[in-house]
Amino acid sequence: MISILQAFFMSIGVSFLVLFAVMVGGWLVFKSKAAPGERFIGPEPKGQVFMIPEAADAPDEVESVPARNSEFLSRLLGGKP
């Protein structure tokens, strides 16, 4: 047999589990239907939303990184452009 205090704590625990499940379910539904930049809780951000392009659509700039790095280092160490 369980005491009244144990039943009370079990009901509190079940209540928190139900609230947690409702919040997770609401978040999952929101994420499936949300527009870019839309927030789950709080006001919408002001201004324009910028998205990072996908890796397949991004320009291939890997070859220019070493050249840009050496130019940066030469300017940092006192070289002129």
CORKALIN-V753199 format. One record per backbone hydrogen bond with DSSP energy under -0.5 kcal/mol. CO is the residue of the C=O (numbers start at 1). NH is the residue of the N-H. Records with the same first field share a line. If there is no record, write none. Layout:
CO->NH  NH
This chain:
3->7
4->8
5->9
6->10
7->11
8->12
9->13
10->14
11->15
12->16
13->17
14->18
15->19
16->20
17->21
18->22
19->23
20->24
21->25
22->26
23->27
24->28
25->29
26->30
27->31
28->32
29->33
30->33  34
35->38
37->45
54->58
59->61
61->65
62->65
64->68
65->69
66->70
67->71
68->72
69->73
70->74
71->75
72->76
73->77
74->79
75->78
